[in-house]
Amino acid sequence: MYVVTVQFQIKPEHHEAFCELMRAQARNSMAREPACRRFDVCELEGDRNAIFLYEVYDDRAAFDLHLQSEHFHEFDRTVADMVETKSVKTMRLLDS
């Protein structure tokens, strides 16, 4: 399994709009991408403008398809001016 984490720092005046769009993006990814197994949206305790994503895909190819999807591109364009910083990390899930 392929894991992606994303840390956003959102401009405070865009918090509500960004979170609404981010939740819709998570729902779209889960509904439209069979290889997207998990898409959690979290808010950092003590800093509501720090948004953390935990996404799990079948493999890197599935994540690449996610990045090419229309709903991803639309989301990315829409929130671009709402984001102060964005950090993406990828990893492989170890078998338990």
Solvent accessible surface area in square Angstrom, and as a share of the most:
residue,aa,sasa,rsa
1,M,94,0.42
2,Y,31,0.12
3,V,3,0.02
4,V,1,0.00
5,T,17,0.10
6,V,8,0.04
7,Q,69,0.31
8,F,6,0.03
9,Q,52,0.23
10,I,1,0.00
11,K,64,0.27
12,P,85,0.53
13,E,131,0.59
14,H,56,0.25
15,H,10,0.04
16,E,113,0.51
17,A,46,0.35
18,F,0,0.00
19,C,9,0.06
20,E,115,0.52
21,L,58,0.29
22,M,2,0.01
23,R,118,0.43
24,A,30,0.24
25,Q,6,0.03
26,A,11,0.08
27,R,149,0.55
28,N,42,0.22
29,S,0,0.00
30,M,87,0.39
31,A,88,0.68
32,R,146,0.53
33,E,21,0.10
34,P,122,0.77
35,A,25,0.20
36,C,5,0.03
37,R,132,0.48
38,R,126,0.46
39,F,18,0.07
40,D,45,0.23
41,V,48,0.27
42,C,58,0.35
43,E,90,0.40
44,L,101,0.50
45,E,171,0.77
46,G,88,0.85
47,D,48,0.25
48,R,119,0.44
49,N,22,0.11
50,A,3,0.02
51,I,1,0.01
52,F,73,0.30
53,L,5,0.03
54,Y,64,0.24
55,E,5,0.02
56,V,10,0.05
57,Y,0,0.00
58,D,50,0.26
59,D,71,0.37
60,R,117,0.43
61,A,62,0.48
62,A,11,0.08
63,F,14,0.06
64,D,46,0.24
65,L,121,0.60
66,H,5,0.02
67,L,59,0.29
68,Q,123,0.54
69,S,22,0.14
70,E,144,0.64
71,H,15,0.07
72,F,32,0.14
73,H,82,0.37
74,E,96,0.43
75,F,19,0.08
76,D,58,0.30
77,R,165,0.60
78,T,67,0.39
79,V,3,0.02
80,A,64,0.49
81,D,114,0.59
82,M,25,0.11
83,V,27,0.15
84,E,96,0.43
85,T,85,0.50
86,K,95,0.40
87,S,55,0.35
88,V,72,0.41
89,K,127,0.54
90,T,61,0.36
91,M,85,0.38
92,R,171,0.63
93,L,79,0.39
94,L,128,0.64
95,D,141,0.73
96,S,163,1.05
